[in-house]
Each structure stands twice: as structure tokens, then as C-alpha cells.
Amino acid sequence: MATKAAHHAQDHDANPKTDPDPGSNTVKDPDDWTTGDEKMTGAQASYLKTLSEEAGEEFDDGLTKAEASKRIDALQEKTGRGR
């Protein structure tokens, strides 16, 4: 019985931030976000500005959350960041 309890405690203490495969429900297409049409967040804007400068591309401060997410993905691919 103690082994089962110890195993349960390990499962409970798992950190989803460090799990290499946290599950498919943690990744959503930006087009499916319920708040995707809202203005991008300050964090998105800041990171997008940095990526835009590194990529030598124009920064668009009028993007929505979903558009910003897609743009960040594209610029990460171009700059090699986020890998």
C-alpha cells in the first residue's frame, strides 16, 4: 500500500512546465482562441518587437493576440529563436 501512495505522490508532484509532453490540450491553434481577436498582450508586443528587429522586418503594433502569436512563430523560425 505504501508503494501505491508513494507512486501517487510522485504523480501529484510532477511539474507540467518541465514535462516534455504536457498533453495536446495545452496547445491550441490561435484561430481557435476565444480571445484571439483582442489586442495583443504587452508581452507579445515586446517579444515581437525584438524578433522583428532581429529579423530586419517591420513591427506591426496593431495585431490581435492570434495574429501576434502566428507572427512570433514565423519570426522565431526565421531568426532561429524559440528552439
Stockholm file with secondary structure:
# STOCKHOLM 1.0

chainA/1-83         MATKAAHHAQDHDANPKTDPDPGSNTVKDPDDWTTGDEKMTGAQASYLKTLSEEAGEEFDDGLTKAEASKRIDALQEKTGRGR
#=GR chainA/1-83 SS CHHHHHHHHHHHHCCTTTCSCCCGGGCCCGGGCTTTTSBCCHHHHHHHHHHHHHHTCCCCTTCBHHHHHHHHHHHHHHHTCCC
#=GC SS_cons        CHHHHHHHHHHHHCCTTTCSCCCGGGCCCGGGCTTTTSBCCHHHHHHHHHHHHHHTCCCCTTCBHHHHHHHHHHHHHHHTCCC
//
